[in-house]
Amino acid sequence: MEEGTPINVKQAPAKRRRRWWIDVAIVAVAFLAVHAFVTRGIVRGPLPPLQGVLADGAATTVVQWQQAQGGEAFLLYVWASWCPICKTVEGSIDAVARDAAVLTVAMQSGDAAQVGRFLAARGYRWPTLIDDDARLSRLLGVDAVPTLIFVDRSGHVRAVTQGYTSEIGIRLRLWWAGRRS
């Protein structure tokens, strides 16, 4: 800058603000691209017909379970007892399960008795399908846990996420799935 040239004080903050928004946009696009890549194999559209045994020993299908919940949108939460990230999400899942429809799938976590003991030790009363051989998880395209699948009233997948998800993130996606039916 030449001596005597006036400094435009308003221009510098405006440039910083614009640069900040560009940085935010780049981070958001990168995050969405990674999320799309990580969840690319997970089921979209109609949920496949899933059936199995719950941790309490009762046989059910997802359709029967959803009808018993009043046919509302629900969260299908795939987790494992050995998964450290699943343990960080448990509290959020439990809070949501107290006032919303949540069906969980215990992937490779043992038989019904083992999963039932695991849930009881933590004080959770989630309806949980047993997936000791990962058959249900493969039908869903799930190869990593935790995976959260948000299903609308008509049985269509409306959102998917993997890894840590906050309670507010879960509630917002579930609300969106309920509106999209």
N, C-alpha and C positions, 0 to 999 in steps of 0.2 A: 504494500500500500504506500502510496506516495504521501510525503509530508503535506499536511494541510487538507487531505481528502477527508471529508466527514464520514464517520462510521455510522452506518444505518443500524441502530440498536434493535429495531424490530425485526430486521432480516435474520440475524443470528438465531434467536429463539425459534423462528418459523422454520429455518433449515433443520435445526435439531429436532423439532417436533416431526417434521416430514421424515427425517432419517429414522426416528424412533418408530413411526408407523410402518415404514418399509421393513425394518428389522422384525417387528411383530408379525407382519405378513409372511416373511420368509420362514420364521419359526413355525407359524401355524401351518403353512403348506408342507414343511418338512415333517411335522408331527402327523398330519393327515396322511401323507404318503407312506410313512412307516406303519401307521395303523392299518391302512389298506393292505399293505404287503403282508403284515403279520396275520391278519384275519382273512386272507384271500381264500382259503380252503374251507372256511366254516359255512355251513348251510345258509342259504338265502331263499327267499320265497316261502313256499309251504313247508312247514316242519314235517320231517319224515315221520311215519307211524312208529312211535316208540312204545315198547311195552317191557315190563319187567317186574321185579319184586322190590317192594319198598323195604326200608330198614326194619319196619315193624312186622314184616313177613307177608303182608297183603300183596297180591298180584294186581297190577293195574296197567292201563295204557295212559299216555299223556292226555288223550282226548277225554277219557273217563274222568281223570283227575281234574282237568280244566272245567268240565261240566259240573263236577261236584263243587267247584269254587264259584259257581254262578256264571261260568262262561266268560269271565273277564280276562283282560290282558294279564300276562304273567311273566315272571322272570324265571328262566331255566338256567340254573347256576351249576356249572360243572367244576368240581373241586377234587382235591385229594388230601387224605389225612397226612401225607408226608410232604406236602407242599408248603414251604415257608411263606410265600406270598399269600396263599389262601388264608393262612392264619391272620395276616394283617387285614384281610377283607371281612373276616368272620363277623366282627362287631357290626359292620355296616349291613351285611346280609341279614343278620339277626334282627336289627332294628327295622329294616324294611319288611321282613317276614312277619312282624307283629301286626302290621296293618295293610299288607298287600299280598297278593298271591305269589308265592315263591315255591318252586319245585326244584330240588337239587339232585344232582347226579354225582355219586361218590365213585370216581374213576380209580380203579386199581387200588382200592383201600381196604380190601378184604370182603368177607361175606356179610350177610345181613346182621349177624350177631356182633361181629367186630365193629361194623360201622355204627350199629345201635349203641354199643358201649362207648365208642368215641364221641358220639353226639351227646349222650347222657352225661358223660364226664364233663363236658363243657356247658351243659344246661341248655342245649339247643333241641328244639322240637320240630325241626324242619322235616317235611315229607321228603324222603331221600330214596331215589332209585339206586339200586346196587348195580355197579358196572365193574365187577371184579376182573373181567377179561377185556375191558375197553371196547366191547362190541357197540354199545350205545354211543360212546364217544366217537368211534369211527363213522357211524351213521351220520353224526352231526358234523363231521369234518374237524373235530377238535383233536389237536395233537399237543396242546399245552394247557396248563391250568394256572390260575383260574380263568375260566371263560364264562362270560355272561351273555346270554341270548335272550333278547326281549321279544316276546311273541304277542301279537294282537289277538283280539277276540275270535277272529276267523282262522287262527292257527298259522298265520304268516309271520315270519321273522321280520322284525322292523329295525332292529339294531343289534350289533354284536360288538363286544369289546373283550380284550384279553389283558391280564395283568391287574395291577392294583386299580381299583375304581372307588371313588369316594361315595359316601351315602347320598349326597346331593346329586352326583352324577347318575347313580342308579335310579333314584327317584325321578329325575328329569327324563331319562330314557323310558322308564316304565310309564310315566304320564304320556309321553309322546306315542308310545305303542298303543295305549288306551284310546288316544284321540284318532289314530290312524285306522281303526277297525271299520 
